[in-house]
Amino acid sequence: MTENKIPYKIYLEESEMPQAWYNVRADMPIKPAPLLNPATGEPCTAEDLGHVFCDELVKQELDDTTRYIPIPQEIRDFYKMYRPSPLVRAYCLEEKLGTPAKIYYKFEGNNTSGSHKLNSAIAQAYYAKNQGLRGVTTETGAGQWGTALAMACGYLGLDCKVYMVKCSYEQKPFRREVMRTYGASVTPSPSPTTEVGRKILAENPDTTGSLGCAISEAVEAATTNEGYRYVLGSVLNQVLLHQSVIGMETKIALDKYGVVPDMIIGCAGGGSNLGGLISPFMGEKLRGERDYEFIAVEPASCPSLTRGVYAYDFCDTGKVCPLAKMYTLGSGFIPSANHAGGLRYHGMSPVLSELYHEGLMEARSVEQTKVFEAAEYFARVEGILPAPESSHAIRVAIDEALKCKETGEEKTILFGLTGTGYFDLYAYQKFNDGQMGDYIPTDEELQASFNKLPKVGK
C-alpha cells in the first residue's frame, strides 16, 4: 500500500486482537537469571513465590519456554473496553520538524487509568479473583499503576491496598482520589502502618519515599493479611508478558500496511511498557528473521541501565523481596525529590537487563528539562498532553527525526506513548514557571549505593 493511504490512526478490528500473550523469554538463547531466595541464596521455587504472588502468576513468572500463553476470555472481554489502542502516524509532528523520517506512536492513554498499566492490572486481578483471594496489595510511584489496579479490582470486586511514594502522594492528590473513587485505600509510603515503614522512617524521618520503600510495605501487608497477595506493575517477567499485547497489536497494524520500523523507542523505568512494545519485534531479531534498533530511554536522575551495575539486588528497600539480577543503582537509591518525570525505580527488568547486557538494545539517559521541552512541543503539535514518562521516548524520537533531517535518511521511527499527563500538571507547572532543574547523581553517590549491594550470585 502506498504511503499516502496510511491513515492518521490505524485501528484493528476486534477479531484482529491478539488471542495470546507473547513470551519473549522463549526465544532468548540466554535466559534472564532466576530470582533468588534472600534467605538461602538459591533460586526461588514456585512454593517460595506462592507466599507472595498468585499461583497462576507464579507459573507465568517461572515459564521461560512457552512462546505463547493464551489470554483468558474474561480478560480479552475487559480489554475490549479500551483495546485495540490506536497506532498513530505522526504526520503533524513530521511536518513541523521538517524531517524525512516517518514517525509512528502506539497510544496507550485512552482509558481512565491514563496508561498502559491496565493491561497487566486486569490480568493480575483476574488471577487473584480466580484464586478466591480477598484482595491485593501494591505500590505506586507516579500513580498510573495504582490507578489501573484500583480500576481492575473495582471491576472484579477485590479489595485493593495501595502504598504510594510519599512525594507523589503529596504532589498528585487527584491521582490519589481516582484510586479512592475506584475503591482502593491509598497510604503514603513510607508509613507508620507497617514494620518496615516504621524502620525506614526511624532511620530517615524526612524521606520523600521511593518505589523500593513502597514495595517493601506492600509485600509486608500482603504476607501479614490472610487472603491477600502482592502484585507489581513492572519489572517482573509476568508483567512484560501481559504488556506484550501492546507490541503484538502494533506489529499487526504495521504489517497490514507493509510498514517496517527501523528503530523502536520506549521510556524505561522498571521496563513494563518498553518490554511490551518491543517483545514481538525483539522475537524476530532473536530468531534472525529481521533486525531492528531498540532504544531504552531513562531519566538522567535515575539511570539504572546507563550508569547502573549488572548484579543481583533486592527488588525493594526493606530487603524482604527476592533478589533479581538486573541493572541496578542499589535498592537503597532514592531519586532526588526534584525529579518529577516518573521512572523512579532503582532497577530494570531482568528480561530487559539481559537483552541490554547481550548488546541487543541500547540505552540513553536524558535530563528532565529536555524531556518536558519535548512534552510541550509534542502537545502543541500532536494535540495530546503526554505523561512525563512517555515524554522520555518522545525526546529521543524527536532527536532521531532531526538527525534524519540533517542526513536526509528516511528512517521509520516507532515509539510508545504510554499515557497522558493530566495528573502530572504539578510537574508541568514547575517547568512552565522555570522552577524545574536537572539533578544528576554523582559517581560518588552511586558508588556508595553500589557498595551496599548484596554479596550473592554472579
Sequence and secondary structure as in RCSB ss.txt:
>XXXX:A:sequence
MTENKIPYKIYLEESEMPQAWYNVRADMPIKPAPLLNPATGEPCTAEDLGHVFCDELVKQELDDTTRYIPIPQEI
RDFYKMYRPSPLVRAYCLEEKLGTPAKIYYKFEGNNTSGSHKLNSAIAQAYYAKNQGLRGVTTETGAGQWGTALA
MACGYLGLDCKVYMVKCSYEQKPFRREVMRTYGASVTPSPSPTTEVGRKILAENPDTTGSLGCAISEAVEAATTN
EGYRYVLGSVLNQVLLHQSVIGMETKIALDKYGVVPDMIIGCAGGGSNLGGLISPFMGEKLRGERDYEFIAVEPA
SCPSLTRGVYAYDFCDTGKVCPLAKMYTLGSGFIPSANHAGGLRYHGMSPVLSELYHEGLMEARSVEQTKVFEAA
EYFARVEGILPAPESSHAIRVAIDEALKCKETGEEKTILFGLTGTGYFDLYAYQKFNDGQMGDYIPTDEELQASF
NKLPKVGK
>XXXX:A:secstr
  GGGS SEE   GGGS SEEE GGGG SS     B TTT SB  HHHHHTTS HHHHHHHH SS SEEE  HHH
HHHHTTT S  EEE HHHHHHHT S EEEEEE   STT BTTHHHHHHHHHHHHHTT SEEEEEESSSHHHHHHH
HHHHHHT EEEEEEEHHHHHH HHHHHHHHHTT EEEEES TTSHHHHHHHHH TT    HHHHHHHHHHHHHTS
TTEEE  SSSSHHHHHHHHHHHHHHHHHHHHTT   SEEEEE SSSHHHHHHHHHHHHHHHTTS   EEEEEEET
TS HHHH EEEEEESSTTS S EEEEEES TT    TT  SS   SB  HHHHHHHHTTSSEEEEE HHHHHHHH
HHHHHHHS  B HHHHHHHHHHHHHHHHHHHH    EEEEEE BB TT HHHHHHHHTT        HHHHHHHH
TTS S   
